[in-house]
Amino acid sequence: MKTILKKYIIQQVVSPKKEEIEDILALFQEKQFKKGEYFKEPFKTGNHLAFLAEGAVRIIIYKENGDEITARIRQGNSFIIDPFRLEGTESSPLAIECLEDLTLLIASVEKVQNLLESNLAFNIVIRKYQKEQMLEMAKRYHLFIAGTAKERYQFIRENKPNLLKKFPLRFIASIIGITPTQLSRIRNKK
């Protein structure tokens, strides 16, 4: 697993120092998760950053009435964190569920923050990842505000086609903000 993270770092950073890479890799420990198990439970504090080398997780937002909304599905070469934790929030309605048996590389948020203070390569990796995520979120937000359900579905088809092949349609419907029945109608119009 750490070899995948090492390759990811080398792809993101021009000529990273060997010591910087070693420090980043030393930060993370492997942890096994079973399908359906939570990396981060709802209404609990998320104290870890994870690197998902392979596999998939579902980011879920729980409503107070117990209903759930699939916010995103993250797959390989992804960092995973409860973003509410970054502002010091004790707990959040966000959960991160493993969609298959997988191994995550995990590090405590405090150790991550400390390493970011001194490791330029890690800073670059995290900044590039944040930029990528912000752009994706901006596109999705724009589609939710200005687009139709059909356009949101089309966005998934064009940008994340493997989601449609690999995961239940109820997750996809939730991601684009419609019911599974509405999604079926959109798909049948093709």
Phi, psi and omega in degrees: 000318181294334177293327177292317177296319179300314178298320179299315180299314182296327176290329185271333188241130176284119177050060177291149178288144180302319181296322179296316179298314180299319178295320179295311182297325180293337181292329188260142175238143178284140175218132181274142176227144176267157176304133180090346179281150180268134166284321177225120181281151178293146177062024174239169178273130176269110185256010184226149167259140178234152169247122179264104181283315181217154178101196183210146174231155178246128177265121188240138172251125180263134174275163181297334179278002178097347177296152179236150177235125175282113181276318182202161168238124180253139178236181186325153183057048180228141168270147183227130178203152171282110184297337177296330180296331183294337177260014175084010180297136181293318180211165180211162179282004183274139175232154177233111186254137176281127182270358176199168173297132182202169175243129175251147169266118185241149177216146179291146180301320181297316180293324177298312180299320178295317181292327178298334179291336188232353187245106183297318181299316179296320176301314180297314180302311182293318179298317179296319179295317179298319179299313179301316181292320179296319179295317178297317180294322178296319178296316179296318180298315178301316179296324179291325181279314188252347186257168177266169177300322179297320179291324177293320177296317179299322177301315178297314181302320184276325187258334182221055186299331180294336177298321182291331181276330192258335189239157180302142181297336178295329175292316182295316179301316180296318180301320183265004170081032178225173178276160176302325178296316178297321178296319177300318178297317179297316181294324181287340178285349181288000000 
